[in-house]
Each structure stands twice: as C-alpha cells, then as structure tokens.
Amino acid sequence: MMTDKPYYVLLTGSKNNAGDFLIKHRAKQLLQKLRSDRELVDLNGWMPFDDSSLDVVNRAKALILLGGPALQKKMRPKVYGLVDDLSKIRVPIVTAGIGWYSPNGEWKDTHDYALNQQTHELLDRIAGDAFLSSVRDYHTLNTLHSLGYSNYAMTGCPALYSWENLGKPVQLGDVNRVAFSLGVGMKSSRRMERQMRSAILCTAEEFSGADLSVVFHHGLSDNYLSSPGVTKELYKANKRMAAWLDSENIAYIDVSGSAEALIEHYSGMDFHIGYRVHAHIFMSSISKPSILLNEDGRGKALGKVLGGTSLDAYEMVQHNKVIIIANRVGIPIDTMRPARGFLNDLRRLIRYEKELGVRLQEPRDRIDRHFPVMKTFMERLP
C-alpha cells in the first residue's frame, strides 16, 4: 500500500494467535484517534525487508515495532527480520508496547536478561534515534533500564485501551456467561494440562448456573499447521483438550486468526477466567471482571501493571541443555511444576470475588491512569 499522506510502517507479529491480532487492531485504533495526520501501513515483522518493502519503510515518517513479547534474546532477526545493515533504514525506529519473555518471570530476572549482539545493535539504533519508545510492563522497563537503555516509557499494551470504555465502571452483577481461556503451557507440560482440566471443572462448578465456553486462541483446525512459527506440540495438546471437552460435554470455540472473533466472543461474556493474557487484557479493557492464571512472566508482569485478580499457576519452569537434547531425540520431559494448592486457591478466589469484587474493579482504574502515558507517547511520535 502506498499513500500520498505521511504514514507510519507498523511491524506486527500476527500469525495465528488471536491476541496478536488484537494488539494490532487496538494499536491502529489508537493511532487513528491520536495521530490522524498519519496513515498506517503494516508489514509482517518476522519477514526480512526486500528492496520493495525497504523502499516503503524509507518513505515513512517512522518504523514502529509493535507489541507482543518481542524483547527476546533473538529479537533480531527472529522477531524482527529487518535488514542485515540497519543503516539502510533511514527513518526513525521506535517500539510500541513491546514486552519481555521470561519463563519464570521473577523481578530478579530483569537484572540478568541475555540479548544477542544483533538485538543490542537494534536497541542502540533506537536509542540513537532519540525518540521516546514504549513497553507494556514494568518488568520490561526495568530490564531495558538495567541494560542501559533509558529512552522508554511504560505505556502498557496497546490492546488495553478501548476508546469507548475509558473511565467506564466495571460491570459486576449477574453472571450468565463465563469464558475460560486455555494456556499454552500444556504444549510442554502434561502436569499443566491436567491442571487446566481441573481448573475448567472448578470454574464450571463455581458458576453452575451459567453457560461456560472454553476458548482456544490458537487454531484447532489443520490450517493452523500451515501458519508461520507453528508449534506442533501445541496443536497436538489443543486437539487432546478438544477431545476431552467433548467427552465432558463442555462447549468450546476457536477464535484464532483474527481480532474480530476474539472481540465478538468475549464481548458477550459476563466473566473471564483463564491463562491467556490478552483475554484478561480485553475483558479488563471493556470493564468486565476477569481472573488471570499466570503461566509465565508475561502474566506476572501484567499483574504488576493492572493489579486486580491474578493467580500464579506454576512454581517454576525448567530449561537446560539436558531438556533441549532430550526433546530433540524425542524424549519428552515435563518442564513446568504447577503451583501447590492451586485449585483450592482458585476456588477460594472465585468465591471471594463473586461476593465482594473489590479487586475485580482495580484494572479499570489502572488502565485509565496509564492512558495519559500512552497518549503522550503517541503524540511525540515523528
């Protein structure tokens, strides 16, 4: 797409996961509201630039690296393909709402976060361009500060901001429809898979008069296997879960591949419980109650941004050379240790918040308090 109007190029990571599509959808809405002087062109972030796409980038006002857990050891070239020689990009580069990815997700992990040389070159380039960039949580902010990069503001994920719901009180009351979002920990942990099944049954019992639907954010159909970056282990785990849900006569839905399916389904719900960060973000953004079950550092970090109700579902993740080698030769090793007492904690949390709901209202206030930071960030873009 080319346009006569000044524009930004957005590098996005939407492949199959519905949450990634929501990030792009909401970021575009925000930019259209706050920077109506710019058109938007989005490109697949993981694909290296060819001559044609590089020309599109170099005609833009800025290149925006958008959202998701992009701050990883191989942020470049795994997350963002870009070009080998960053000097070929002649426009400012900024990040918008990117986050870290830490399996254990402890604050101490922000002090010892490894990045490859190519990623440091990219972060150095962004710092040198001297525009404000943004991250989605305080763990990511401290990680970058610890590495010496001070050109970042904590805006939160762009998906947090629903223009029409800013300042709208949380809707507490009768619960007739409940959504339960599935995590991805079961791709490498049968123990987490068993925990998810128990959590679904617990949710069904605690909301026995409501309609319950289990939500898959990654695809269930065979088409998923042709998506970029596909994880076969997750596909197999999702198929096992769907078969079990059938056996339990529990309804489920696949919302992968777009923001629209996610928005439509969760908008019709009265309550969310589950493991998907962007299910929790979406329900919080439209002022509806939600409980997040943390299965990695993304959820733990989001909990420090939104407050509210979240529960750690695991105690630790193992990742070492023995496990890597075992997986390569086809010997599966369970990498996650579920949290002890998790199911009892979840049951007590649901009952307490159904009765009082004090913490369920907290994310609304936190989102509204962070919105001016996001607004300032976008207004300062080139």
VOGU-26960 format. One record per residue: x, y, z of N, C-alpha, C, O, CB in turn. Coordinates in steps of 0.05 Angstrom, whole numbers, plus 5000, padded with zeros to 4 digits. Glycine has a CB too. Layout:
<atoms>
XYZXYZXYZXYZXYZ...
</atoms>
This chain:
<atoms>
501749765000500050005000501750255000503550275017498150005024501350434982502650694982500650914985498350884976504450734957501351134996499551355001500951614998503451635002498251335029499451834990500652094987500952235015502452425018499052264968499452125034499352245061501752135077502451895073496652185075502952295095505052175112504051935127501751925135506052395132505851735130504951485143507051365160509451425158504051285121506151185178507851015194507750735182505750645172507051015224510050595184510050305179510050165206511750205223512550215161508149985210507949815234508949545228508049415209504949805244510849445244511749165241510249005262510749045286514849145245508548825253506848675272507448375270508648275251503848725265506548235291507247945293504847765292504947535302508647895318502647855280500147695280500447465260500547515235497747875273500447215270500646985253498146815256496746765236503146815261497546715280495246555286493946625313491446615315495946255285495546695332494546755359492746995358493547205349496946805378490246965369488347185368489347435382488747655375485647095379490847395404491847615419493647805403493448045407493347525443495247685386496947855369495348025350496048255344498947675353493147915340491448075322490048305338489648515327489247895309489448245363488148455380490148685384489348915384487248335407492648625389494648835392494649025368494549265371497448715397494748905345494849065320492249225317492349465310495248885295489949095322487349235319487149475337486349695328485149035326487849445362487649665382489749875376489150115379487849555410492149795369494249995363493450175340493850415341496949865357492250055320491350215297489150405305489050635297490350035274487250315322485150495332486250725347485350955343483150335350488250675364489450895380490851095361490451335365491450785400492350995342493851175324491951335307492451565301495851015307489751205298487851355282486451575298485751785286485651165271486151545324484951745341487051965348486452205346483951625367489451875355491452065366493252175345494452395349493051935388493652035323495352135302493952115275494751965257498051975301491752265273490152255249491552395225490652385203487452395253493852515231495552635210497252425196498752485177497352845221497052175204498651965192496951725182494951655196500751855213497551625159496451375150498051145163500251195174496451355119497050895161498450665173498850445152497050375137496850555196501250345151501850115134503049905152504949955166503950195110501949655151503149455168504349235151503349145131500949335186506649145161508248925148508748705169508748755193510949035137509048465159509748235177512448275189514448295175509547975162512548295216515048365229517248165225519648235225514548395257516647905223518647695222520047665195522047525193517347435230518847795175519947765148522147985142521548215145517747785127524547905133526548095126525548275104524048195087529247955118526548525103525748715082527048635056529448565055526548995089525548645034526748635008526948924998526249105012525048444988527848964973528249234963525549394963525549624970529349234935523349254956520849384955519849474983519049704986518749204942519949295002518949365029520849565042519849745057518649115047523349555037525249745048524650025037524850225051528149675042523850035011523150294999520650415013520450655018522650264969518650235019516250325033517050435060516050645069514250095036518750295075519650385101520950655100520450835116521550175114522750685080524350935079522751175069523751395070526750885061520351135060518551355053516751435077515251635075516851285028516851275098515151325121516251545139518551625136514651065137514651625159515551815179517051665202518751775215513251975190516351415205517651255226517050955221514950895209516751345255518750785231518350495232517650425261519350465279520850335221515250315265514350255292514349955296512849805282511550375298515949855316515949565323513849525344514049625366518849475333511749385336509249385352508849135369508748915358506949425334508549175395507348985414508448705415510248625400504648965408507248545434508048275437510548235453511948435460508348135410511247985460513647935476516147945458517547745455513447655490516748175446518848195426521548215438523548145425518348445409521848315463524448345475525448065484525147985507524448535499526647925465527747655469530647655461531647835448526047445453532047445469534847415462535447465433537347595425535947145471533647355415534047385387531847565375530647505355533947105373531247785389529347975379529948045350528148075333529448235396532448065344533448095316535347865311537447855324534748375311534847695291532947725270530347545274528647545256534147645244530047405297527847215299525047365300523247285285528147055324524847575316522247715318521947915296519847935283522047845346524048075292524148275271526348215251528748225258524448565283525548145226527548075206529248315198531648295196526147945182527948535192529248785184531248745162530648605142530548915208533648855165535748825145538348765160538648825184536049085127540348655146542948595159544248855168545448875190544748445140544149065151545449315157543249525164541849625147547149415132543049595190540949775199541250055188539250205188540949785229543550125178543850395166542250425140541850645131546850455160541350195129539650215105536850315112535450405094539449935092536150305138533550415147534150705154535550765173532350255171532950885138533651175140531551335156531751585156534051285113529651205168527551345183527851255212528951045218524751285172526751425231526951345259525551075265523551015253525751565277526750925284525550675293524650715322526250805338527450425290522150635328521250645356519750385362518950245344519350885361519550315388517950085396515350185408515250405420519449905415513250025406510650105418509449855433508449675421508650195396509649865459508349665476509649385474508249185477505549635468512249375469513549105469513949005497514049165516516249125453514248745500514648625527516848425527517748325506512048505536517748355551519748155554518447875552516047845552521248185581520147675551519147395553521047245572523247185565519047265524520047195596521547055616519846825627517746875639522447245639520746575623519046345633518446365663516146325670520446085627520446415680519946425708518746695717517146705735522446375724519546915704518247165707518647315733516947475741515447135703520847255747521347395773522647665768523947705747523147215791522247845787523348115783526448105781527648255765522648295807527647915796530547895795531547825767533847875760531547685815529747705751530547625724530947875706532147855685528447445711529848105714530248345698533148455700533948615684528348575708534648345719537448435723539448265707541748345705538248435752538548045696540347865683538947755658538247515657541247625702538647925638537047855615538747865590539748075581534648055611539247625578541147605556539947675529537747595523542247315555541447835514540647905486543047865468545347905476539648205485542547785443544747745425545748015414544548225418543847565401548048005400549348255390547548405371547448645371551948185377546148255354544348385334542148545348541348755338543248185315541148435370539048575384540148825398538749035398537748385405542548805409543749045421544149255399543749495404546448975434544949175375545249375353542649515348542549755343546349235328540449365348537749485343537049675366536149895361535649265340537449595391536749765414538550015414537650235421537049615440541049985406542850215404541850405383541850655386545750125398540950295361539950465339537450615348537150855342539250285314535650475361533150605371533850835391532751045390531350405385535750775408536650985427537851225413537451455420538650875448539451165392540751375377538851555362539351785356542751255358536451445355534451605340533151805359531851995349532351415328533451765385532651975405529752035407528952255415534152225399527951845398525151875403524351695426525651495432523451815377522151775439521151605461519951345450518451355431518951765477520751125462519550865455517950765479518050885501521750655447516350555475514650465497514750155500515350005482511750545491514150075525514049795533511349745547509949935554516449705551510649485551508049425561507849355590505649325601506949195545510149335604510049275633512649375646514549445633509648975638512549385673514849495688517149305689519449395693513949565716516749045686518948855684520648915659523048915661517848555684519248955637520749025612522249285615524449315606518849025589520849485627522149745631524649715647526749835640520249945644524549565669526949535686529149375672531449425676526149405713528249175656530249025640531849215622534349195622528848805624530449385608531849565590533549775605535749845597529849715572532449875627533950065643536549925654538650045654532350165667536249675662538549525672540749495651543149465657537749255683539849485626541749445604542849715594544449735575540349305580541849935606542950205599541250355579542150565569545650175588538850255573537050395554534950555569533150425581535750195533535050815568533250975585531151125568529751295578534851185600530951065542529151205524526451075522525251065501530451225496525450965544522850815544520950915565521751005587523350515548518350915558516250965577514450715580514250565560514551215568513250685603511450455607508550545600507250665617511650345636507750475576505150555567503050345571500650395570505250625538503850095576502049865575501749765546502549905527499349945587500549535544499949425517497849595503495949675516499049125519498149655477496149805463493349675465491349825464496849825433493249415468490649275470489049345495486649275497490948975468490349475515488949555539486849775535485049805551490949645560487249925513485650165510483450145490483850135466487550395502480950135501478550145485477350425489476450495510476449925494477450585468476750865469474050915483473851085500476750995441472050755475469350805485468950705513466950765525467350665467470950555524470550445551472350585572472350515595471150155552474050785563475650925583473951055604471951185598477451135568474651005629473151125651470450995658469051085676472551405645469750775644467250645648467450445672469250275671466350495623465750465692465950285715465749995707464449925688463750355736467049815723466949535718464049425723462749505742468949375736463149255705460449145706460348895723460948675713459349085677459648935748459248705766456248655769454648835770460548755794455548405771452648335774452248045768453947875773450948515756449947985756449247715749451247605729452047745710446447695738452047355733453947225714452446995700451846795712456447115729451847045675450346835659452146695639451546475630448046965645454346835631456146715611459046755620459946975626455746845583460446535621463246525630465046415609464446205597463546365657467346555603469346455584471746365600472646495619470146675564472846135592475346035604477346005581477045855562474845755618479546165583481646155562483845965569484745945591482846445558484545805548486645605552489445725549489845905533486245375532491345615565494145705562495645535542494545365528495445685589498245595541499945445522502045265537503545125525501445635504501945275564503845115579503544825575505444665578503545175608501144735566500744455562502244335538502344095534497744395558503444515521504944415499507544275508508544105494505644645479508544345532510944215542510544105570512444005582513244415542508044105580507644005607504943865610502843995609507844235627505043605613502543455618501443535645498943515650503043145616503143605664502143685690500543945688498443975702504543725710501344135671499744375667497144315652495144445657501444585652497344115634494844035620492843925640490443985638495543825598493743765659491843655679490843875696488443875704493243435696492544075703491644295719489444455705487444535717493944485726489744495679487744645663485144505663483044635666488744685634485144245660482644095661481244125688478844165690483043795654482844105710481744145736480644425740478544465753483844075758482044625730481144905732478544945717476845105726483345095722478244815694475744845679473444725694471244845696476044695651473844485706471744355722471044525746468744545754472544075730473044635759472644815782470945055774469045135788475344905794471645175751470145415742467245335736465345485743471445525716466845105723464045005718462544975743460145035744464144745702463744865764462344825790461745095803459545125814464044655809463645275803463145535817461145715802460045895814465845675820460845665776458845815761456745625749456245625725460145985738455645455766454045235757451545315742450445165726453245065781450545565747448145655733448745805707446845885694446545825750451245835700452045995677452845815653453545585657454346185684452745935629453845795605456845835605457846055606452445905579458245615603461245615603462245555575461345355563462445425624464145715565465445645540468445665544469445855555464545845517469845465534472745455534473845565508472845495487473845165539475745745510476645895486479445825478481345835494476446195491479845745453482445685441483345935426482046035408482345435422485646045434486746285420488546195397489046355379488346465439489545955397491045845374489245635360487545515372493745705384489645615334487845465317487545165324489545035332488745485289485145065321484544785324484544625298484944385298481944745338484144775276483944635250486644575239488644675249482344805230486744405219489244335206490644575193493044575189488844115185489044795187490245035176492345155194494245295185488045235170492045105220494045215239496845125232498745265235493345125268497044875222499744765217501144905194503544865190499444465210499645055178500945205156501545495164502545645147499145205131500945565189501545835198504545875204505845675211499845905223505646115200508446165206508946115236507346185253509346445199511245995242512045955270510345755285510145775310511946215284509145575271507345385284508745205304511145145301506045205262507345135326508344955346506744705345504444695355508245085374507844485334506344245331505444125358503244015360508044035316507144165379506444055405503944195416502344065429508844095425503644455411501244595420498844495404496644465416501644895416499144455379496944355362495944085373493544045376497744325333497843905379497043645390495643675417493643535422499543465392496743855434495543895460492744005458490943925472497344075477492344195439489644315435487744105425485344105433489844545414488543925408486843715398486043525421483743435423488143555375487943455438487343285462485343425479483443305489489943225478485743685484483843845501481043845489479143815503484944125505480843885463478243895450476843635453474343625458478543965420478243415450477043145453476043105481473942995486479142925446477643195501476743175529474343345534472443265548479043255548474243585523471943765527469443635515467243645526472344035514469743505492467543355480466543145499464143105503468343235453468343005511467642785529466242885554464542745566470042615537466843135562465643255586463143415579461843535597467643425601462543425553460243585544460443885552458544005560457643475555462843985548463444265554463844415527465344315510465944305573462544645524462644785498465344925495466644995515460444995497466244955471468745095465468645235438466945165421471244905466470445425434470545585410473345655403475045695420468845845413473945665377476545735366476346025356474946075337477445535344477846215368477746495360480346575347480846815344477146675384482046385338484646445327484346585300482246575287486246195324486546725292486746825265485647105260485847205238485346645247484447225281483347505277482847625304482547495324480847495259482647895304481748035328478648025330477648015352482648325327477348015307474448035308473047805323471247855338473348045279474047565319472847335332473247355362471347295378473947065321475647435371476147475399474247685411473047645432479047555404474147915397472448135407469548045409468148105429472748385389468547915388465747835388465047645411463047675425464947715361466847445415466147245435466347365463464447335479468047005433468547495470468847585497466947815503466147855527471747675502466247975483464348195488461648085499460148225513463848355463460947835491458447725500458647575527456647465536457547535480460947585540461347445565460947645589461247885586464247325567460247525612459947675637462447645655462847815673457447585652464147445650466347385667468347225652467647055636465347235694470947275657473147115645474947005667475547145686474747275625475746755663477746625679479546475659478646355640476646435701482246495663483846335645486746435643487546615658482746335618488146315625491046345623491946535602494346605601492346075618490246635585491146805563491247095571489247215579489246765538493647205568494047485576492147675561491147855573496947565571491747625535490047815520487047765523485547935515490847805491486247545534483547515543483047695567481047835569482747225549484947685586484847855610484948145603483448315614487147775630486748215585487048495576484448585563483548805568489448525556483348425545480948515531478548555551477248765550480148315509478148355568475848385587476348625606474448775612475548125604478748665614479348905631478849165616477949355627482248895642479549155590479249405574476349475569475749715565480649365547474549285570471749345567470249345593467749325594470449155547471849365615470649395642468949155650466749195661469049645643469948915644468648675653470548515671472948525667467648505629469448365691471148225710472747995698471747855680469448125733475147965708476947755696478947665717479947825733478447865671479547415717481647295734483747165716483146995700480447085754486247255718488447145701490046945717490746985740490247375692490446715704492046495716494846505702495046445678490746215712496846585716499546635704500946375698501246195715501246805723501846345673503446115665506246185656507746015647502045955644506946445657509646535650510046825659508246945671510346495620512346935652512947205661511247425649511047645660515747265655509847365627508147575615505847635633505147865638507147475587504547425644502347465662503247595689501847765699500947195668505447495699506447615724506947915721506348075738509047475734508147985699508748275694506148435690505948655699510548305669504248315676501648455672500248505699498948715703499848295654500548315718499348345744500348595759498948715774499848105760502948655754504148895767503149155754503249365766507148885766502149135729501049365715498149415723497349635730501249335685496549205723493649225727492749185755490549265762492249035709494349055772493348975798491148775794491348595777492349225814488948795809486648625805487248345814488648295834485948625777485948155800486047875809487647705789486747655767483247765812489947615798491447415782492647215802493147285825493747555765493146975792494046755809496246605794495846525771491646565816498446575807500646425794499846125793499345995813503346455810499946025768499145745764501545555765501145305764497745715738503945655767506245485766508345595786508245825795507545475738510145415794512345495812514945535798516445715805512645285833515445385777518045425763517845285736516245105731520345315779519645375718520045255691522945165689524745325694519245455669523344925681526044825677526744845648525244765630526244525687529144955643530144965615533144955616534545145624529145235601534144725608537044685608537944515584536244425569538044565635540444465582541544315559540544025558540043915536544544315559540143905581539143625582536343615570535743435554539143525612534643805578531943805567531943855537530443735522530244025582533544045528533744105500534543865484533343795463535744335494536643725493537543485479535443265480534943125460540243385492534143225503532143015506529843065486528842875473531043005535528943315484526743375466527543325437525943235421525843665469530043385430530943345403530943055395530542985372533743465400531442875414531542585408528842455414528642205414533842445423526842615420524142505423523542395451521642235454523742295404524942485471524442405499523142645513524542835521527042305514520442645515519142875528519742905557519542705572516142865523520443145567520843195595519043425603518943635590523843265601517543375624515643585634517243815645518843785663513743465655516844055633518644275640517444465662518844635672519144435616514844425669513644605688512744465713511844235713511244745675513044605736512044505761509544675769509944905776514244515783507144555768504744715776504944805805506244685821502244545771503445025810503445135837501944945856499844835850502145405837503144895880501844735900499444885911499545125916503844665923497344745916494844865927493345035908491545185916495645025951494045015882492945205862489845185861488545385861494145145834488844935860485944905856484345025879482245145875485244615851485344975903483945085927484045385927482145525934485144965953486445485919486745785918484845905898483546105903489645855911484545765874482845865854479945875863478446065859483145705828479145655876476345635885475745855906473645985904475845355897477545895924477146105945477146385932475546555940479346085966478846425912479046685898476346745884475346965886481346685878475346545870472846585855470546655875469046845871472046335839470346505896468146545915468346825928466346955932468146325937470746895936471147155950470447385931469047575939474047175960471447375906471047605888468147605878467147825872472947585864466847375876464047375869462347525890460347655884462947085865463247495915461747625937462347915939460448085943462347475963464947995938465648265943466648425918465848645914467848275964468248295902469148415877470848665879470948815859466748475862472148705901473748945904476048945884476449145870474848975933477548725884479948715866479148705836480748785819481648475873476748605830475948585802475648865790475648885765473248435800475349065806474949335795477549485791477549705779473149495814479749375802482249525802483449575774484449795769484249385819483349375755484549425729483449665714484949805700484249175712480949725718479749955704481250215712481950375695476749975710481650245738482950485748485850495738486850705730482950485779487250265738490050255729490250325699492050465691491349975735488350225683488450285654488050585650489550705635486250125639486150695664485550985660487951155669488551355657483051065675489351065690491651215700493951205681495551395679492551115727494250985666496450955647495851085619497651125603497150665643493351135614492651235587494151495580495051515557489651275585494351685598495851935590498751875582499852025565495852125613499951665593502651595584502751495555504451575539503951385603500751325549500551235521499951465502501051485481498351015519498151645511497451875494499852055489500352135466495252035508501452105510503852275506505852135487506952265470505152325533506151875491508051725473507251755444508851815427508051425481504651715438503751725410503852015399504452055376500951615408503352205416503452485406506352575401506752755385502152675427508252435413511052515408512352365385514652415378512652465433510852175373511952035350512652235328511352435325510051815340514652165311515452355290513152435272513552595253517652225273
</atoms>
